[in-house]
Amino acid sequence: MEAGLFLVADGQHRFVPRAREICLFIFDFQKRRGYAPSFGDVACHLGWKSTGRVQHYLAIMRRAGLVEWSGPRTLRVTNWPAHNAPSLPVSRANCAA
């Protein structure tokens, strides 16, 4: 697994807060809207102005086998550790409707 996304304790991989927030946002966005978020949607949710930073995080998460995408609006979570399963959706009202 790629450094920076996980903490390892007792042999268990756990998401660091930012990676977890990104995955929760992807889950919530798809559930609410019925399609995948764009990199711009992720950037807005995180309060970032640049999608370059999102691309960096998602590239690390892709190499770790957590997300995948093949084109616009195809971003999806592919591997969510059971001990970190999403519980409550997250959303930010200041992002695109």
N, C-alpha and C positions, 0 to 999 in steps of 0.2 A: 504494500500500500504506500501511497505517496505521502511524504512527510507534510505536515501542515493541515491535513484534513481529519486526522484521527489522533486520539490519545489511546495508548495501549495500557491496560491495567489487567492483571491476572489473565493475560492472553486474550482479552476481549478488546475488539476495536470499537471505539466510540467516536461519533462525530464531534468535531469541534463546533462551536455554535454557528459559525458562518456557513459551513457546509450543510449543517442540519437545516438552517434557515432557508437556504437555496432549495433543498429537496422539499421541504414543507411547502414553500411557495409554489413549486412546480405542481405538486399534488393538488393543492388548493385551487390554483388557477385552472387546471384541467377539469377539476370537479365542477367548478362554478361556470366555466365558459364552454366546456366541451371540446376544446382544442388546446394545443400546447402554447406556452408563452414564448415570445420572441426574446432575444438577448436584451433588447431595449426594455421589455417588460420587467425582466429580472433586474436590470440596472435601476429602473425607477423604483422598484420595490425596496431595493437595498439602499436607495438614496445616493447612488453613484451617477455621475454625469456621463461617464464613458462606458461603452460596451466592451472596450478592450480589456478592462479589468474583469468583466463577466466572462469573456472568452478565456482569459487566463485561468480563472477558477474552474470553469466548466471543462477545459482541456485536462486539468489535473484530475478532476472527478471522472472524466471519460477514461483516462488511463487506469484509474483505480477500479473501473468497471461499475461505477455508480449511475452514470447517465449515458445516453447516446442520442444522436441526432443525425439526420441524413440530408437535411435541407431546411428551408424556412418552416417554422411552426411544427417541427417534428421532435423537439426536445422532450425526453421522457426519462424518468428514474427507472433504472433497470435492476438495481440491487439495493434493497433497504434492509440492513441488519435487523432481525426480529426484536432485539432488545432496545432498539431506537425507533420502533414503529411510530408513525405519526399519531398524535392524539387529538390535538385541536388545530383547526385550520388557522393560517395567518393571512392577514390582508392589510393593505394600507390604502386608505381612502384617497390619498393624494395622487395615485397613479391613474393611468387611463381607465376609463369606464368599461 
